[in-house]
Amino acid sequence: MSSPDVDSLQQAIALLAAVAAEGPRRLTDEELCAFVSDVESAGRLVDAARVLAAAEVDERSRFELGSAGLAYRLGHRRGVHLVEQLTRVPQVEAARRIRLGSAIAPQSGLGGSIVPPAFEHVASAVAEGAVGADAASTVVRCLTQAARDGADPVHVQAAERALTDEARRVTADEVAIMARVWRDALDPDGTEPREEALRQQRSFVLSAERNGVVPFHGVASPVEAAELKALLSESMAPDAAPRFLSDEDLARGSESITTPEGDVVTHVRDPRSREQRQFDVLMGVLRAGVRSTGMGSTATVLAVVSLDALESGRGVGWLDGVSEPVSAATIGELACDSGFRRVVLGLHGEILDLGRTERYFTSAQRLALAARDGGCVWPQCTAPPSWCHAHHVEEWSQGGATDIGNGALLCSAHHHMLHASEFTMRMIDGRPHLLAPPWLDPGREWKVAGRSRALWRPPVAA
């Protein structure tokens, strides 16, 4: 036989099911706004019942009850596992509901007496449906931290009352800001110890490969997070030029338009997703930092390839620490610049070439290349020297020397393009020159590459 509370709940579920089936599409704008507000009010009441029910399940599953505990009798070791099974929500959500419910539910005192909730003001607002579970959880969490750190209980209660009043009229995000400010204001030791504790949690982890890609994750303290967000936000601005755009993405996003005056104007629309842009920016800045700090000589990646694959340009090679193969052409491209050391294997796996330090351009040579080339030498590219690779014009594997007379700066995208396309580079009179493929330049003329301002000379007057 059902209790009146359960019967009422079943009736409410039937009414909500009818509302959900009808949907809001036929409502006027005014009715729709009222509908959204009313549904949220109903949702807050449902959340109140959810968290209190979860806390009650956990209370009846206390460890000291042993085999008589509710969760144990239903095949679970802990109450959170039973809540997870009954609700089909993630375990982290079940735990959140239990924490909040335990903080706002009346407690059993000695002798069976009922003790008011730990957070009485929050409990009242949640029971009324005036404050949602998200805002309530934030208030409880922040004030619990303050109490644990030694805040005066009277001040904690005053903060709870003030935050609950604010939560009745502002958004959950605004409540979160206010709650953190209260937490730090109540802490006798101030904010500094918490900041250091957060900084100690910083981490960056590369996970195992899955389906050819390597996931990674980490956490940052507020200071480092602000720096990362500022870096990515600037590159995501609507009027910002595309940053670190590869040649393939540049080709996909470029559109040339002929003006009425006959000029050809090329517009570039960034074809990458937001996530791809943010990754490219992060990697571009990382590579620039490695070069500018001189870490390239120590942060070395082994690029292993067989001699026949290297000479033919077909087949695959392997990068140190990564199980997904890469093309032999990519190995040849990477080995041009600092940061990678190529290991060439013979037919039987014997090492034919472990590389020589002379293969890498020194910092002084890179400075000289920067002064001569002014950045990436590819026509119309504006990448600065710090973004560029030092490329051997005559391949090092083919006997090309590591000196200024055989080097040229190329950004990552155009370095790849030179290796993968029909363009050819040659040193003429101490400067790199490019020869375009016939379909681009039928005249097949070698053109000087580079854009250093120091090399510009005004035309001689007639």
N, C-alpha and C positions, 0 to 999 in steps of 0.2 A: 504494500500500500504506500503510495507516494505521500510525502509531506506537503503542506500547503506551499512552502517555498519552492519545492521542486515542480509542483504543478504550475505555479505562476511563471517559473522560468521556461517551462515547455511552451506555455502560451505565448510568452515574449519571443521565443525562437520562431514560432510559427508566424507571428506578425512580421518579424524582421525578414523572414524568408520571402514573404509576400512583397515587402518593400524592395528587396533585392531583385526579385523577379521582374517587377514592374520597371525599375530603373528610373533615372532622372531625365531621360531624353525629351519627354513631353512637357516638362516644366518650363515656365517662363523664366527669364533671368532672375527676377525677384524671388520666385519660388525656388529656383535652383540654389541661390545663396542661402536661403533659409534651410533648405534640405541639407546642404553641406554642414551647416552649423548644428542642426539637430542630430544628424547622424554621428557627428563627432561627440556630442553630449552623450548619446547612447553608448558610443564606444568607450568613453571614459568610465561610465558605470559598469560596462562589461569588464573593463580592465581592473576595476576595483574588485569585482567578484573573482576575477582570475587570480590576482595576486594573493588575496585572502584565502582562496581555496588551496592554492599551491602551498602557502605557509602552513595551513592546517594539515595537509598531507604530510609535510615534513615533520610537523610537531608529533603526529601520530606514528611516525617512523623513527623516532629518536633511538639512538644507539643503545641507550640503557634499557630499552624495552626488549631487546633481544629478539627471540623468535616470535614474540607476541606483537612486534611492531607491524604496522600496516604494510609497509613496503616489503618486509621480509616474508610476510604471509602470502604476498602476491608474486613472489619470485624475484625480488630485487634487494640489493644490499643497502641502498640509500633511497631517501624520499625523492631526490631529484630525478633518479632514474624512473621511478614510477610516474612522476609528473610528465616526464618526457614521453613515456609510452602512452599515457592517457590522452595527451594533448597533441602528440606528433609534432611538437615544436623542437628546435635545436636545443641541445642540453644547456648551452650558454643562456638561452632565453628562459628555460625552466629555472636555472639557478638565479637569474635576475629577479624573476617573479617571487621566488622564495625569500630572497634577501629583503625585497621591498615589503612583502606581506608580513614578514616577521617583525619589521620595524614599525608597522602601523596597526598590527593586530593587538588586541588586549592580551595580556600575559597572565598565566596562572601563578598566583603567589602561594606562600606557605599556608597550609590549612585549607586549600581550595579557594582562597579569595582571588578576585579578579583585579589585576594591576593594570592601570592605564597604559596605552602604547608608549613605546620609547619616544616616538615623534607624534604627539597627540594632535598638534595643529595640522600637520600633513595628513594624518589619518582622517580627520574630519573633512578636510577639503576633498580628499580622494573619494570618500564615501558619498559625498554630495554630488560627485561628478563634475566638480568645479576645477579640479586639477588633474591632468593626465598622468599616466604612469611614468612617462619619460621625465617630465619635470620633477615629479616626486622622487624618482630614483636619484636624480642629480643632487637634490637638496639633501636627501638622506646620506648619500655617499660623502659629500663634501663636509657636512657637519659631523659625521662619524669620524672622519679624518681629523677634524679640528679637536674633537673631544679626546681622541686617542693621543693627540700631541700635547694634551695638557690644558686645553682651553677651559675657562671658567664655565661651569654648567649653566649659571644664570645667563651669561652672555650667549651661550649656545641656544638656549630657549628663546632669547630675544631675537636672535638671527633666524631661527626657525619660523617664528611668528611673522617677521618682516618678509622673509622669502616666500612664505605661503601666501601672504596677501598679494605680493607681486605676481606670483604664479597664477593667480585668478584672473589676471588681466593682460599679461604679456606672453610672448611665445616661449617655448621650451628652450630655444637657443639663448634668448635673453636671460632666462632664469639661470642657465648654466654659467653665463658670465658673472652674474651677481653672486651665485653660490661660491664660485672660486674666489671672488674678492672677499666675501665674508670669511671663508676658510682661512685665507692668508692673514686677514686682519685679526682673527681670533687666536692665531698661533703665537704663543709667547716668544718663540724663537725667530719669528719672521719668515720670510719667503726663502731665504738663502739655502737652508738645509734641504728643503724640498727641491729646489732647483738642482742642487748637486746630486740628489738621489735620482732625479729624472735623467740627468746627464750620464750617470753611471749605467743607465739602462740602454744606452745607445748601442746599436748593433747593425750589421749588414751581413747577410748570409746568402751564399750561392747554393741552391739546392741541387739535387741530382737531376740529370737530364731526363726530359719526358718528351717523346715524339720529336726528337731532334732539337729541341729548344731547352734553355736552362732557366728555370724560374728563380727569382730571388726575392727576398723580403728583408725588412728591417724596421727599426724604430729610431726616431730622432727626438732629441730634446727640443723644447720650444725655440731655443735660439737657432739651432741648426735647421729646424723645420721652417722657420721664418726665412732663412737664407735660401733654402731650396724653393720655397713657394715664390719668393721674389724673382729668383732666376727663371723659373718656369713661367711665371705670370707675365714677365716682360716679353718673353718669346711668343706667348699666346695672344698678345694684344691684337685687336682686329686690324690695326693699321701697320703692324710690324711686318717687315720683309721676312720671307721664309728663312729660317736659320738651319744651317747644316743640311741643306737639301742635296740628296744624291743626284747623280746624273740621270738615273732612271726616273726618279720622281720629278726632276726638272723637265724631262722630256714629256712626261704625262701631264704636267700642269701648265705647260707653255702654250700660249695661243698668240699667233701673229696676226695683226690687223693692219691693212693698208689705209692710211688716212686719205682724205680728198686731195691733199697736196702731194700724194705719192710716196710719203714716208712709211716705212714699215715699223710698227710699234709692237713690241712683244710684251704681253702681260703674263705674269706667272701667278697661277692659282695653286696654292699648296694642296696637293692631292692626298696628303697623309691624314690619318685620324689624329685626334688630340693626343691619344696615348702614344702613337708613333712619333709625333713631333716632340713630346716631352722626353721620350727615350733618346732620340737623336740629339737633342740639346744636351742632355746629361752626358752622353758619351762624347760629344764634341768637346765640351768643357773639360771632361776628364782627360781626353787625349792631349788637349792644349796644356793642361796642368802638368801632365807627365813630361812633356817636352820642355816646358819653361823651367821646371825644377831640376832638370837633368836626371830624372829617375829612369830614363830610357836605357841607361847603361846597366841598371840593376834589375829593373822589371822586365826581364827577358822571357819571351815565349819561344819554345822550341817548335819549329815547323819542319816536320819529317816528311820526306818525299823520296821516291825511288828515282834513280837517274833516268830511266827510260821515260817515266811520266813527266819529269821535268823538261827533258829535251823535246818530247813530242807535244807537250802542252795538253795531253789527254790523260785521263786517270784521276786519281785522288791522292791527297796527302792528309796529314793529321796534325792538329795543333795540340800542344802540351796541355793535358788536363781536360780535354774535350773529346768525347767519343764519336761525335758526329763528324763524318769526313767532309773535307772541303776539296774543291777542284785543285789540280796541279797548277793551273793558271793563277789561282788565288795565292798559292804558296809562293809562286814566282813573284807575284806582285808584292806580297807582304815582306819578302826577304830584302826588298830594296831599302827599306827604312829601318831606323833604330827601333828597338823593342822586340824584334824577331830575329832568331838565329836559325838558319836553315841547316838541317842535317840530311845529307844525301846518302841513300843506301844503294848498295849494289844488288846484283841478281840474287845473291845468297843472304842478303840482310846485312852484309858487312858495311861499315861506315867508310864512305869514300871521301866525304867532305864534312867536317864539323864547323866550318866557317872560320873566319879570322876576324880579329877585332878591327883590322884595317878596312873591313867591308863597310863599317858604319862611319857616317860623316860625323866629325867632331863638332863640338859646340862652336869653336872658332870658324870652322868651315861653313856651318849653317848660318852664322852671322854674315859671312862674306856672301853667301848665296842670297840672303835676305837683302843685303845692300844692292846686289846686282839685279835680282829679279823683282824685288818689291812685293813679293807674295807669290801666289799661284801664277805660273806663266801662261796658263791657258787663256785664250782670248776672251774678253768680257768677264772673266772671273775676278771677284774682288776679295777672295779669301786672303787674310794677312799671313805673314810668314809663320806666326805661331800656330796656325791651323794646317800647315803644309807638311808633306813628306819630302825628304831629300831623295830624289830619284836618280839612279844611275842611268845616264842617257845610253851609254854602251853598257849592257848588262854586266854586272859584276861576275856572274857565272860564266860569261863569255870572255872574261879577261879585262873588262872595263875597270879603270882605276878609280879609287875613291879620292878624287881631288876636285877642286872647284871647276876645272876645265872639263869635267865629265859629269857634273851635277846640275840639277834643276829642281826648283821647288814646285810641287804639285799638291793641290788639296786632295783629300781622300777621294772625292767623286771623280775628279779628272785624272787622278793617278789610275784609278780603276778603268776609266774610259780609254786611256792610252794603251793599257795592256789588253783591253778587250775589243778594241775597235781597229779600224784600218788606218788610223792616224800614225804617223811616223815622226820621231824626234831625232835631230842630229845637232851636234855642236858645230857651228860655223863662226870662225873668228872669235872664239871664246864665249859665244852666247848661244843659248838653245834656240833652234828653229823648228817649226812644225810644217809637215807636209800633209795636207788634207787628202782624203781619198778622191779618186777621179770624179765621182758623182757629185762631190761638193765643189771641187776646184778642177775643172777640165784642163786648165793651163798648167797644173802641177807645178806650182811655184813655192819654193821654200820661203816661209815667212818668219821673221824674228818673233820670238815669244818673250813675254815679260813686260812689266809696266813700271819699272823703277823710275821715279821722278829724277833721280840723279843722272840718268843717262839721256835725258831729253835735251836737245839742243835746238835753239831757234833757227829757222831757215835763214840762209845767207841772202841778204838783200841783193836784188839784181842790179 
